Structure formats: C-alpha cells, structure tokens
C-alpha cells in the first residue's frame, strides 16, 4: 500500500503565487480542499464549488499518482479537480 501521508521529495514545481484556477469536478458539484495532499477522509478542511476560483502556489506529484496543488492559504486540492 502506498504511504498516503508522505509527499515525495520533489520541491513544488512552477511555484508562482496567485495563479488563478477554476474548480471543475465532473463527478460532484464541489471539490474538497485538504490540509495535506492525500485522500484521507479526515483530512478535509473545506469545500469549494464548481465555478469557484482558487489561487495556487505550486504543484507536487504525490505518492498516490495525483498532482496536488497548494493553495495560497496553504491547503491542497487535487489537480484533476481544477483547470484554467
């Protein structure tokens, strides 16, 4: 089983403060924002809704194979749930 509590050793890529992205979750009307990358259900801080804008600082490829984006507030969202 993959260790879901550890980010790989890569630094944040494309670190640019304030990049605006739009929430686009095709399977639900919202996306969960998490305190750290990973799908742990106890890790949800809040929800953002389809069409909302979020601002990202950078991206990591996490051990679960997903790209995770760090938001300006320090929380995280799965890359598959946002776009430009």
BELTA-V894670 format. One record per residue. OMEGA is omega in radians with two decimals (none if undefined). Layout:
omega = (OMEGA,OMEGA)
This chain:
omega = (3.13,3.06,-3.05,-3.10,-3.09,3.01,3.07,-3.03,3.11,3.00,3.05,3.12,3.08,-3.08,3.12,-3.12,2.99,3.05,-3.08,3.08,-3.09,3.11,-3.12,3.11,-3.08,-3.09,3.13,3.14,-3.10,3.02,3.10,3.03,-2.97,-3.13,3.03,3.13,3.11,-3.02,3.10,-3.10,3.11,-3.04,-3.07,3.10,3.14,3.12,2.95,-2.98,3.12,-3.11,3.08,3.02,2.99,-3.11,-3.04,3.08,-3.09,-3.00,2.96,2.95,-3.03,-3.10,3.13,3.12,3.13,2.90,3.10,-3.14,3.06,3.11,3.13,-3.12,3.10,3.09,-2.99,3.07,3.12,-3.11,-3.14,-3.08,-3.12,3.09,3.11,none)
